[in-house]
Amino acid sequence: MRLKKWACVVLALLAITHGASQRAIAQVGQSDSVRVLTIGNSFAQNACRYLKEIAADGGVNLEIGTANLGGCTLERHAKLAKQFGEDASQRPYTRNTDEGTFKLSLQEYLAADNWDVVTIQQHSALSYQPESYHPYIDELVELVRRHAPRAEILIHQTWAYRPDSPYLREHDLTQEEMYQRLAHAYADVAEQFNARIIPVGTAFQRVRKTEGRKVVVPDPNYDFDNPVFPQLPDQTHSLVAGWSWDKRESKPVLKLDFKHANTAGCYLAGLVWYETITGRDARKIQYAPNGINPEDAAFYRETAHKVVVKQRAKR
């Protein structure tokens, strides 16, 4: 009888959690206007690059606030918030509105609007290290709950680096290992705070594993020792910026960006954010940025939908 009673309690708690999740999706999904605040860095910028256009195509007016700082970790966000408590001049974030541009603390940014959603993420280089999240994410969640109590907190799951990343080599990691570890780390904090995940990293990995979509790096046919401007290695299907020519020097220099999303990656990430936040089917989106052909756009929309549906089923 005691086991039966506990089983009923567990099932009831699961039902409550699932119900809360569905209500959050329904509340936002039924609205034609959604306010989102990101607490992150350039990866959040990447994910939101086409998000407003995607949402508009789906009939949603999306307002995005960006408490983002380049290369910012959870620790730095939390420390900056503490510093504002000690020194009111510490306002590191920028908010652009019709009324002008304002410098804000995180506390002020959270209180500046009636946010529907607030997203939180870890710095990509630390994302696979669960010990790096605490106590900083705990402090940030507490700030969100205090200053934006009506907002739903979502965990932005970032993506693993390109296989030719020097970082992976230096840390004896494969792309798949980095992904698996960051996915577990994000899942742990999502469970801790009863928060939903925006599964961008999973969408990236699903694309990378799809037959015919693998990026062959390094390009065996490219002479990396003697590169000739403006020729580039073959980077077909890459979701990350990869190799490009930096023309800021007196002579163009070939450089590798193994982290940041390119046009395709930003589009895929935006689709995942759109369906996660609104609950509306990403497959119905018609918009695609320049440079994405119709076949690829349809593939990214289908991938985003499948990944979000699978993530939703876990709750």
C-alpha positions as CSV (number, residue, x, y, z in Angstrom):
1,M,0.0,0.0,0.0
2,R,2.8,2.4,0.9
3,L,4.5,1.8,-2.5
4,K,1.2,2.4,-4.2
5,K,0.8,5.7,-2.4
6,W,4.2,6.9,-3.4
7,A,3.6,5.8,-7.0
8,C,0.5,8.0,-7.0
9,V,2.4,10.9,-5.6
10,V,5.1,10.6,-8.2
11,L,2.6,10.4,-11.0
12,A,0.7,13.4,-9.7
13,L,3.9,15.5,-9.5
14,L,4.8,14.5,-13.1
15,A,1.3,15.5,-14.2
16,I,1.6,18.8,-12.5
17,T,5.0,19.5,-14.1
18,H,3.8,18.5,-17.6
19,G,0.6,20.5,-17.1
20,A,2.6,23.6,-16.1
21,S,4.8,23.2,-19.2
22,Q,1.9,22.9,-21.5
23,R,0.2,25.9,-19.9
24,A,3.3,27.9,-20.4
25,I,3.5,27.0,-24.1
26,A,-0.2,27.6,-24.5
27,Q,-0.1,31.0,-22.8
28,V,2.7,32.2,-25.2
29,G,1.5,30.3,-28.2
30,Q,-2.0,31.9,-28.1
31,S,-0.5,35.4,-28.0
32,D,0.4,37.3,-31.1
33,S,3.0,39.3,-29.1
34,V,5.8,37.7,-27.1
35,R,8.6,39.4,-25.1
36,V,11.8,37.5,-24.7
37,L,14.9,38.5,-22.7
38,T,18.2,36.7,-23.2
39,I,20.9,36.4,-20.6
40,G,23.8,35.2,-22.6
41,N,26.5,36.1,-25.1
42,S,27.2,35.8,-28.8
43,F,25.5,32.4,-29.0
44,A,22.2,34.0,-27.9
45,Q,22.8,36.6,-30.6
46,N,23.3,33.9,-33.1
47,A,20.1,32.1,-32.1
48,C,18.1,35.3,-32.3
49,R,19.6,36.6,-35.6
50,Y,16.6,35.6,-37.6
51,L,14.1,34.9,-34.8
52,K,12.0,38.0,-35.3
53,E,11.6,37.3,-39.0
54,I,10.7,33.7,-38.3
55,A,8.2,34.6,-35.7
56,A,6.7,37.3,-37.9
57,D,6.2,34.7,-40.6
58,G,4.3,32.6,-38.0
59,G,2.1,35.5,-37.0
60,V,4.0,36.4,-33.8
61,N,5.4,39.9,-33.0
62,L,8.5,39.0,-31.0
63,E,10.2,41.6,-28.9
64,I,13.8,40.6,-27.9
65,G,15.8,42.1,-25.1
66,T,19.5,41.2,-25.0
67,A,21.3,41.1,-21.7
68,N,24.2,39.7,-23.7
69,L,28.0,40.3,-23.4
70,G,30.6,38.8,-25.7
71,G,32.1,35.7,-24.2
72,C,30.2,36.1,-21.0
73,T,29.9,33.2,-18.5
74,L,27.3,32.5,-15.9
75,E,29.8,33.5,-13.3
76,R,30.4,36.9,-14.9
77,H,26.7,37.7,-15.3
78,A,26.2,36.8,-11.6
79,K,29.2,38.9,-10.5
80,L,28.0,41.9,-12.5
81,A,24.6,41.7,-10.8
82,K,26.3,41.6,-7.4
83,Q,28.5,44.6,-8.3
84,F,25.4,46.6,-9.1
85,G,24.1,45.9,-5.7
86,E,27.3,47.5,-4.3
87,D,27.8,50.2,-7.0
88,A,24.8,51.6,-8.8
89,S,27.0,52.8,-11.7
90,Q,27.6,49.3,-12.8
91,R,25.3,49.0,-15.8
92,P,27.0,46.7,-18.4
93,Y,24.0,45.9,-20.6
94,T,22.5,48.0,-23.5
95,R,18.9,48.3,-24.3
96,N,17.7,49.9,-27.5
97,T,14.1,51.2,-27.6
98,D,12.1,53.7,-29.7
99,E,12.8,56.2,-26.9
100,G,16.6,55.7,-27.1
101,T,19.5,53.6,-25.9
102,F,19.9,52.9,-22.2
103,K,22.6,51.2,-20.1
104,L,21.1,48.8,-17.5
105,S,22.0,46.4,-14.8
106,L,20.6,42.9,-15.1
107,Q,18.2,43.8,-12.3
108,E,17.0,46.8,-14.2
109,Y,16.7,44.9,-17.5
110,L,14.6,42.2,-15.9
111,A,12.3,44.8,-14.4
112,A,12.2,47.0,-17.6
113,D,9.4,45.0,-19.3
114,N,6.8,42.4,-18.7
115,W,8.9,39.6,-20.1
116,D,7.1,36.4,-21.1
117,V,10.3,34.4,-21.4
118,V,13.9,34.8,-20.0
119,T,16.6,32.5,-21.4
120,I,19.8,31.5,-19.6
121,Q,22.9,29.7,-21.0
122,Q,26.5,28.9,-20.1
123,H,29.5,30.1,-22.0
124,S,30.2,27.5,-24.8
125,A,33.7,26.6,-23.6
126,L,32.3,25.8,-20.2
127,S,29.0,24.3,-21.3
128,Y,30.2,20.7,-20.9
129,Q,31.5,21.2,-17.4
130,P,28.6,20.9,-15.0
131,E,30.6,22.2,-12.0
132,S,31.0,25.6,-13.8
133,Y,27.3,26.3,-13.6
134,H,27.0,26.6,-9.8
135,P,26.4,28.6,-7.8
136,Y,26.1,31.2,-10.6
137,I,23.0,29.9,-12.4
138,D,21.3,29.5,-9.0
139,E,21.9,33.2,-8.3
140,L,20.7,34.2,-11.8
141,V,17.5,32.2,-11.5
142,E,16.8,33.8,-8.1
143,L,17.2,37.2,-9.7
144,V,14.8,36.4,-12.6
145,R,12.2,35.1,-10.2
146,R,12.6,38.2,-8.0
147,H,12.6,40.9,-10.8
148,A,10.6,39.2,-13.5
149,P,8.3,36.8,-11.6
150,R,5.8,36.3,-14.4
151,A,8.4,35.2,-16.9
152,E,9.1,31.6,-17.8
153,I,12.7,30.6,-17.5
154,L,14.1,28.6,-20.5
155,I,17.5,27.0,-20.6
156,H,19.3,27.7,-23.9
157,Q,21.2,24.6,-24.8
158,T,24.2,25.7,-26.9
159,W,26.1,23.6,-29.5
160,A,29.3,21.7,-29.7
161,Y,32.3,23.1,-31.7
162,R,33.4,22.0,-35.2
163,P,35.4,18.8,-35.3
164,D,38.5,20.7,-36.5
165,S,38.4,23.0,-33.5
166,P,41.8,23.5,-31.8
167,Y,39.9,23.7,-28.5
168,L,38.6,20.1,-28.9
169,R,42.1,18.9,-29.7
170,E,43.6,20.7,-26.8
171,H,41.0,19.3,-24.3
172,D,41.1,15.8,-25.8
173,L,37.4,16.0,-26.8
174,T,35.5,14.9,-29.9
175,Q,32.5,16.9,-31.1
176,E,30.1,14.1,-30.0
177,E,31.7,14.0,-26.5
178,M,31.4,17.7,-26.1
179,Y,27.7,17.5,-27.2
180,Q,26.8,14.6,-24.9
181,R,28.4,16.3,-21.9
182,L,26.9,19.7,-22.5
183,A,23.5,18.1,-23.1
184,H,23.7,16.4,-19.7
185,A,24.8,19.6,-18.0
186,Y,22.0,21.6,-19.4
187,A,19.5,18.8,-18.6
188,D,20.6,18.8,-15.0
189,V,20.0,22.5,-14.4
190,A,16.7,22.4,-16.3
191,E,15.5,19.6,-14.0
192,Q,16.8,21.5,-11.0
193,F,14.7,24.6,-11.8
194,N,11.8,22.8,-13.5
195,A,12.7,24.7,-16.7
196,R,12.2,23.8,-20.3
197,I,15.2,23.4,-22.7
198,I,15.6,25.1,-26.0
199,P,17.5,22.2,-27.7
200,V,19.6,24.0,-30.2
201,G,22.7,21.8,-29.5
202,T,20.6,18.7,-30.2
203,A,19.3,20.1,-33.5
204,F,22.9,20.9,-34.6
205,Q,24.0,17.4,-33.7
206,R,21.0,15.8,-35.5
207,V,21.9,17.7,-38.7
208,R,25.5,16.7,-38.4
209,K,24.6,13.0,-38.1
210,T,22.1,13.1,-41.0
211,E,23.2,11.1,-44.1
212,G,24.9,13.3,-46.6
213,R,25.2,16.3,-44.2
214,K,28.5,15.5,-42.6
215,V,31.1,18.3,-42.9
216,V,34.5,16.8,-44.0
217,V,37.2,18.7,-42.1
218,P,39.9,19.5,-42.8
219,D,39.2,19.7,-46.5
220,P,41.7,17.1,-48.0
221,N,41.9,19.1,-51.3
222,Y,42.8,22.4,-49.8
223,D,46.4,23.6,-49.3
224,F,46.3,25.0,-45.8
225,D,50.1,25.6,-45.8
226,N,49.9,27.8,-48.8
227,P,46.3,29.3,-48.9
228,V,45.5,31.5,-51.9
229,F,43.2,34.4,-51.3
230,P,40.2,34.4,-51.9
231,Q,39.9,30.6,-52.1
232,L,38.4,28.8,-49.1
233,P,38.2,25.1,-48.0
234,D,35.0,23.2,-48.9
235,Q,32.6,23.7,-45.9
236,T,29.4,22.4,-47.4
237,H,26.7,21.8,-44.8
238,S,28.6,23.5,-42.0
239,L,26.4,25.1,-39.4
240,V,29.4,27.0,-38.0
241,A,31.2,29.9,-39.6
242,G,34.5,28.0,-40.1
243,W,37.2,29.3,-42.4
244,S,37.2,32.9,-43.7
245,W,39.6,35.5,-44.9
246,D,40.3,38.3,-42.4
247,K,41.0,41.4,-44.5
248,R,41.7,43.8,-41.7
249,E,45.4,43.2,-41.9
250,S,47.7,44.6,-44.6
251,K,47.5,41.1,-46.2
252,P,44.4,38.8,-45.9
253,V,44.8,36.1,-43.3
254,L,42.9,32.8,-43.3
255,K,41.2,32.3,-39.9
256,L,39.0,29.6,-38.3
257,D,35.9,30.4,-36.3
258,F,34.9,27.0,-34.9
259,K,32.3,28.3,-32.6
260,H,29.8,30.8,-34.0
261,A,26.8,29.8,-36.2
262,N,26.8,30.8,-39.8
263,T,23.6,31.7,-41.7
264,A,22.3,28.1,-41.7
265,G,23.1,27.6,-38.1
266,C,21.5,30.8,-37.0
267,Y,18.4,29.9,-39.0
268,L,18.2,26.4,-37.5
269,A,18.7,27.8,-34.0
270,G,16.0,30.5,-34.6
271,L,13.5,27.8,-35.7
272,V,14.2,25.8,-32.6
273,W,13.7,28.9,-30.4
274,Y,10.5,29.7,-32.3
275,E,8.8,26.4,-31.8
276,T,10.0,26.0,-28.2
277,I,8.7,29.4,-27.2
278,T,5.5,29.6,-29.1
279,G,4.5,26.0,-29.5
280,R,3.8,26.7,-33.1
281,D,5.0,24.3,-35.8
282,A,8.3,25.4,-37.3
283,R,7.5,23.3,-40.4
284,K,4.8,25.9,-41.4
285,I,7.4,28.8,-41.6
286,Q,8.0,30.0,-45.1
287,Y,10.6,32.6,-44.4
288,A,14.3,31.7,-45.0
289,P,17.3,34.1,-45.0
290,N,19.2,34.8,-48.2
291,G,21.7,32.0,-48.9
292,I,19.5,29.2,-47.7
293,N,18.0,27.2,-50.6
294,P,14.4,25.9,-50.4
295,E,15.5,22.3,-49.9
296,D,17.8,23.1,-47.1
297,A,15.3,25.4,-45.5
298,A,12.7,22.7,-45.5
299,F,15.2,20.3,-43.9
300,Y,16.1,22.7,-41.1
301,R,12.4,23.3,-40.4
302,E,11.7,19.6,-40.2
303,T,14.7,19.0,-38.0
304,A,13.8,21.8,-35.6
305,H,10.3,20.5,-35.3
306,K,11.3,16.9,-34.6
307,V,13.9,17.9,-32.0
308,V,11.5,20.2,-30.1
309,V,8.7,17.6,-30.1
310,K,11.1,15.0,-28.8
311,Q,12.4,17.4,-26.1
312,R,8.8,18.2,-25.1
313,A,8.0,14.5,-24.7
314,K,10.7,14.2,-22.1
315,R,8.8,16.4,-19.6
